[in-house]
């Protein structure tokens, strides 16, 4: 099972730092540095060389944010969600600590 309560394709909100309040979908989780990459958040510019059919130039891409600086986000209720692990019908699932409802895998 996963070490983190945040998983790929979850919607998260940034809780601290320059991008505080920004929400987005988790693209990737970097377990070696305990970081996440969030779609269209923490954009940086990079210079790339032409390679194959791709042209060179300046490219904007997402940079990593430490996983402790993001929280799960429920867009329907418009609030941060604290998650816990629980066993439901013999399967280990994430549940909302406040409501007890199972968090659906996006």
N, C-alpha and C positions, 0 to 999 in steps of 0.2 A: 504494500500500500504506500501511499504518498506520505512524505515527511511533512509537506506543507498543506494547509487548508485552502490555499489558493491554487487553482489548477488552470491549465490552458483553456482558453475560450471563456473564462469567467469575466464578468464585468466588475471592474474595481474602481475605487476612487483614491486619488493621491491625498494623503493626510498631512504631509509636511513638505517643506522645501519650496523651490521656485514654482513648481507646478501644482501647488496645493489647490484642491477642489476640482482638478481635471479628472474626468472619467474616461474610461476606454476599455477595450477588450484586450486580455492578455494574449500576446502572440507566442511568447516563449518564456520558459522558466530556466534560468541558469543556476543549476544546483551547486556548482563549484564556487560561485561567488554570492550565493543566496540573493539573487537579483531576478527581476522580471522585466520583460520588454512589453510595453503597452502601446497599442496602436495609436498613432498620431499624438503621442505625449512625449516630452523630452526630446524634441527633434534637434539633431546636430547636422552640420554640413561637412561633407567629406569630398576630397578631390580624388577622382578615380581615373585610371588610365583606360584607354579603349581596349576592349578585349572581345574577341570574336565579332559578333554582330553589334555589340553594344558600343555606343559612342562614349567618349571620355568627357570629363567636365565635372561640374559641381553637382553633388547628389545629396538630398536630404534624407536622413534615415533616423530611426528611433534608437536612442541609447538606453542602457539599463538603469533601473531604479531599484534600490535595495528593497527587499520584500517587506521589511519592517515599516516602510514608509507608505504602504498601500493597505487598503481594507476592501473586503468584499462589499459590493454595492447592490442594493435592490432598487431598480429603476421604478417599479410599480409603486413602492411605498416611499421612495425618495430618501432612503436612509442607509447608513452603514450597517452591515450585518456581522455579528460575531458568530462564528461557526464552531461547532463541536462535532466530534466523531461519535456515532451511535450505531448500534446494530439493529436493523429493521428487516424483518423477514429473513434472517440469517445472512444479510449482507451488511457490510460496513459502509455507512453513508454519512454525509455531512448534514447536520441539522442546524437550524437557526436557534441560538440560545434563548432568544426572547419569546418566539412563538412555538418552538418545538417542531416546526414544519421541516420536512426534508428539502434540502437545496437541490434543485434539478441540475443535472449536468447539461451545460449549454451546448 
